Amino acid sequence: MRNLMLFVLFCTLVLSACNADRKKQNSIEFKNVNQSIAKSFSSLDKLDTFKIELTGRKPEDMVLTFSIKNALGKEIYNAKLKGTDLLGSTDPNVDLSKEKYQIIFLKTIADDFFAEDNFLEPAVIPEDKADNYTPDKALYEELKKSGLNGFKYRLGKENNIYIAWSEKEQKVKIYYNCC
């Protein structure tokens, strides 16, 4: 009888371990993303702080918060991007059928947010000409003269937002919105 009880206990432990391994393989270890970087943006001689934070455990609850503070610590830009919006406007060829893939995708967006090619120095080259994707032609011309830097981030497959500091209006504005 004692041997039978030990055998049943052993089998239960083995099955529990197997189920735990299977659950571990199907789940993804997710930690909130919290990154910041200092770059010149609203001034050419002072650094602003760019910060992103990805919070939430499930794609429908996830939010990517992007903010910029100037050298004095004043917030000059803040955008909250819902995880579902980022998932909804992506390439249809990307397999996002499972929650696991959705979380990996959103984490990848956050991890790549501050890629070096997203920092545009300067925002507009003096020889550039405004086109149909330029929502504010006056700001575009202002940026040519000021030489201030820009930043771009992706909202989806075909939507990049380009932002820069307007010295004239003393705020961050979108100066280009394109593919």
Solvent accessible surface area in square Angstrom, and as a share of the most:
residue,aa,sasa,rsa
1,M,180,0.80
2,R,188,0.69
3,N,120,0.61
4,L,107,0.53
5,M,126,0.56
6,L,95,0.47
7,F,125,0.52
8,V,83,0.48
9,L,100,0.50
10,F,127,0.53
11,C,45,0.27
12,T,72,0.42
13,L,109,0.54
14,V,66,0.38
15,L,115,0.57
16,S,62,0.40
17,A,58,0.45
18,C,60,0.36
19,N,73,0.38
20,A,57,0.44
21,D,85,0.44
22,R,141,0.52
23,K,149,0.63
24,K,156,0.66
25,Q,132,0.59
26,N,109,0.56
27,S,69,0.45
28,I,51,0.26
29,E,142,0.64
30,F,18,0.08
31,K,141,0.60
32,N,74,0.38
33,V,10,0.06
34,N,95,0.49
35,Q,62,0.27
36,S,71,0.46
37,I,56,0.29
38,A,52,0.41
39,K,35,0.15
40,S,24,0.15
41,F,2,0.01
42,S,18,0.12
43,S,29,0.19
44,L,99,0.49
45,D,126,0.65
46,K,114,0.48
47,L,105,0.52
48,D,2,0.01
49,T,57,0.33
50,F,1,0.00
51,K,79,0.33
52,I,0,0.00
53,E,59,0.27
54,L,2,0.01
55,T,47,0.28
56,G,20,0.19
57,R,144,0.52
58,K,95,0.40
59,P,3,0.02
60,E,107,0.48
61,D,87,0.45
62,M,2,0.01
63,V,44,0.25
64,L,2,0.01
65,T,30,0.18
66,F,0,0.00
67,S,13,0.08
68,I,0,0.00
69,K,92,0.39
70,N,30,0.16
71,A,54,0.42
72,L,162,0.80
73,G,45,0.44
74,K,137,0.58
75,E,81,0.36
76,I,23,0.12
77,Y,36,0.14
78,N,71,0.37
79,A,17,0.13
80,K,138,0.59
81,L,21,0.11
82,K,121,0.51
83,G,1,0.01
84,T,63,0.37
85,D,86,0.44
86,L,7,0.03
87,L,24,0.12
88,G,68,0.65
89,S,51,0.33
90,T,27,0.16
91,D,40,0.21
92,P,114,0.72
93,N,136,0.70
94,V,61,0.35
95,D,87,0.45
96,L,28,0.14
97,S,89,0.58
98,K,120,0.51
99,E,77,0.34
100,K,67,0.28
101,Y,80,0.30
102,Q,42,0.19
103,I,9,0.05
104,I,74,0.38
105,F,45,0.19
106,L,2,0.01
107,K,60,0.25
108,T,64,0.37
109,I,36,0.18
110,A,0,0.00
111,D,66,0.34
112,D,80,0.41
113,F,9,0.04
114,F,25,0.10
115,A,41,0.32
116,E,119,0.53
117,D,102,0.53
118,N,22,0.11
119,F,19,0.08
120,L,40,0.20
121,E,113,0.50
122,P,51,0.32
123,A,14,0.11
124,V,2,0.01
125,I,88,0.45
126,P,83,0.52
127,E,132,0.59
128,D,56,0.29
129,K,168,0.71
130,A,33,0.26
131,D,62,0.32
132,N,150,0.77
133,Y,107,0.41
134,T,6,0.03
135,P,86,0.54
136,D,33,0.17
137,K,106,0.45
138,A,72,0.56
139,L,5,0.02
140,Y,14,0.05
141,E,76,0.34
142,E,35,0.16
143,L,0,0.00
144,K,41,0.18
145,K,175,0.74
146,S,31,0.20
147,G,25,0.25
148,L,4,0.02
149,N,14,0.07
150,G,1,0.01
151,F,0,0.00
152,K,44,0.19
153,Y,11,0.04
154,R,118,0.43
155,L,46,0.23
156,G,7,0.07
157,K,91,0.39
158,E,113,0.50
159,N,52,0.27
160,N,10,0.05
161,I,8,0.04
162,Y,38,0.14
163,I,0,0.00
164,A,0,0.00
165,W,23,0.08
166,S,1,0.00
167,E,87,0.39
168,K,167,0.71
169,E,87,0.39
170,Q,117,0.52
171,K,101,0.43
172,V,16,0.09
173,K,39,0.17
174,I,68,0.34
175,Y,6,0.02
176,Y,44,0.17
177,N,59,0.30
178,C,15,0.09
179,C,81,0.49
